[in-house]
Every structure is written in structure tokens, then in C-alpha cells.
Amino acid sequence: MSYDQTRREAYVAAVAAAGRIVATAEAVPTSLDVEFLSSDDQPSLRLYFHLDVAAVEQFAKQFGGCCTSEVQGASDYTSALGEFEGVGFTAWTLVERAA
């Protein structure tokens, strides 16, 4: 099988996993991207939850991700890293910190 065909099949699997996530997620993401970075050998999913830390935490709980928070300038960045059906994911949000 050629590299391009292998890459295409990996994309199809990631898109299918994304569809099943959206169909079953208790917290529905604001946006979802399928990424295939040149440094990676598999695509990954990036799911954004607009200003919603609780949604990221719920997503992590439902799909088995590890949730962390860190300060980034004047904002709190909350993310969950995990894997669903063999496809890695990052669910995230950025919320401005109270003054």
C-alpha cells in the first residue's frame, strides 16, 4: 500500500471517529479539526469548546482523557488529551481570567 493510500485511510478513520464523538458526546464541541501534522504518523482531532471549562472536563470524563489547566497570559487554558478508537484527541478551551 502506498504512503498516500495509508494516509488517506488514516484520515477516513479519524473523520469517522470524529463523527461518532459528535453523535454521542454529552458536551458538543464548538469546532472540530482533523490534523495531520508532518511530524505525526497519524491524524489527530482538536475539539474546541468556546469559553467552557466544564464542557472540556465533561468530555475528558466521557472519553477517558486526562484534563489539565494552566495559565497562559491573562487566560486559563484547559485541555484534555486522550485517544478514541485509536485516534488521539485534544479537547480545549481558553477562558480569560477574572481581573
ZIHU-V473455 format. One record per residue. N is the residue number from 1. RES is the residue in one letter. SS is DSSP state (H for helix, E for strand, L for the rest). NEAR is the number of other ideal C-beta (glycine too) atoms within 12 Angstrom. D_LAST is the distance of its C-alpha to the last C-alpha in whole Angstrom. Layout:
# ZIHU-V473455
n,res,ss,near,d_last
N,RES,SS,NEAR,D_LAST
N,RES,SS,NEAR,D_LAST
This chain:
# ZIHU-V473455
n,res,ss,near,d_last
1,M,L,9,56
2,S,L,8,54
3,Y,H,10,51
4,D,H,11,50
5,Q,H,11,51
6,T,H,16,49
7,R,H,21,46
8,R,H,16,47
9,E,H,19,47
10,A,H,27,44
11,Y,H,23,42
12,V,H,18,44
13,A,H,25,43
14,A,H,32,40
15,V,H,23,40
16,A,H,21,42
17,A,H,31,39
18,A,H,33,36
19,G,H,19,38
20,R,H,19,39
21,I,H,32,35
22,V,H,23,34
23,A,H,11,37
24,T,H,16,36
25,A,L,30,33
26,E,L,19,31
27,A,L,28,28
28,V,L,22,29
29,P,L,29,27
30,T,L,22,26
31,S,E,17,28
32,L,E,29,30
33,D,E,21,32
34,V,E,29,35
35,E,E,23,35
36,F,L,26,38
37,L,L,15,36
38,S,L,8,39
39,S,L,8,38
40,D,L,17,39
41,D,L,13,42
42,Q,L,24,40
43,P,L,30,38
44,S,E,30,35
45,L,E,42,32
46,R,E,28,29
47,L,E,41,27
48,Y,E,27,24
49,F,L,33,22
50,H,L,17,20
51,L,L,17,16
52,D,L,23,18
53,V,H,28,18
54,A,H,19,20
55,A,H,29,23
56,V,H,40,23
57,E,H,25,23
58,Q,H,24,26
59,F,H,40,28
60,A,H,33,28
61,K,H,19,30
62,Q,H,23,32
63,F,H,34,33
64,G,L,18,33
65,G,L,29,30
66,C,E,21,28
67,C,E,28,24
68,T,E,20,22
69,S,E,21,18
70,E,E,15,17
71,V,E,14,14
72,Q,E,16,14
73,G,L,11,12
74,A,L,12,9
75,S,E,19,10
76,D,E,22,12
77,Y,E,25,16
78,T,E,33,18
79,S,E,30,22
80,A,E,38,25
81,L,E,24,29
82,G,E,29,32
83,E,E,22,35
84,F,E,32,37
85,E,L,23,41
86,G,L,17,41
87,V,E,32,38
88,G,E,32,35
89,F,E,40,31
90,T,E,34,28
91,A,E,46,26
92,W,E,39,22
93,T,E,34,19
94,L,E,24,15
95,V,E,25,12
96,E,E,15,9
97,R,L,16,6
98,A,L,7,4
99,A,L,5,0
